[in-house]
């Protein structure tokens, strides 16, 4: 999990995570806002990756986090089944045997967007879904949270979210 204080930190962290995955011949699923996806593609291009070719090969799947949330949210809470099934389909597609990918790396900021909106209950539900995915698939997940997405008095939430991850980074 990456807590970030500036977009540049988020993009650097995501790029490092994705480059490591691609160099290991793993597939990548990116679920970020449009501006973050564009910034990430520029960073990857600067490191010698042809993102458009990776997309055509099915090695790199790029989705908009805002669109994803608008698709799965119902009355302020995520439709956990719909979200889970959708991610399972993406992971299975990205890791299909004909693609020779050992693992899938998933970089997403849906949970961070929900926290920034003050919808912490929904963020925790999506975090639980991510934990379920890790148990079922060979997937590595980098969750991105803006540091300013946490309000005073939400220390318990911060601790709960941190406990759901194997590593926590903050910049």
Secondary structure, DSSP 8 states (H G I E B T S, - for coil): -EEESSHHHHHHHHHHHHHHHHHTT-EEEEEE-HHHHHHHHHHHHHTT--HHHHHHHTSEEEEEHHHHHHHHEETTEE-HHHHHHHHHHHHHHHT-GGGT-S-EEEEE-HHHHHHHTT-HHHHHHHHHHHHHHHHHSSEEEEEEEEGGGS-TT-HHHHHHHHHTSS--EE-
